[in-house]
Amino acid sequence: MEGKEGAYTFLALRHFGITPNKLFDMNRSERAFIFASCDVLKELEGGE
């Protein structure tokens, strides 16, 4: 299951054009928004 969550995170980061270096440079609230977006993608995929 962990691999699937990692895939959603990767896809969301790629969708937003975020590289690991950009993620590292973000502040806490920006990172929280990105990871919340990942959770939304997981919910949408699993909601069917």
N, C-alpha and C positions, 0 to 999 in steps of 0.2 A: 504493500500500500504506500509505503514511503516513496518509492520510485515514481508512482503516479502523481503524488503531490509535488514532487520535485519537477516533474514535467509541466504541471500547470504553472508553477512559479516561473520556470524558464520561459514558457510561452508568453506569460504576462509581461515579463521583463522585456522580452524581445518585441512585443507589441508596442510597448512604450518607448522603445529605442534605448533601453537602459543597459549599459555595460556594467560589469562588476565594479569597475573603478568609479563610475558615476554613482552606483549604489552606496559605495563606501563614503563618498563625499557628501551625500545627502544628510540633512538633519533628521532627527527622530520622527517628526510628524510626516515628513515626506516619505520616509521608509514605511511608516504605518499605513499611509494611503496606498502605497504600492502593494503591500501584503494583504490589505483588506480587499483590494481589487482581485488578487489571486483567489481569495476565499469566495468572492462573488462568482468568479468563473467556475470554481468547483461546484457551487450550488446550482448554477445554471445547467451544467453538464449532468449532474446527478438528479436533477429535478424531473426527468422524464419518466 
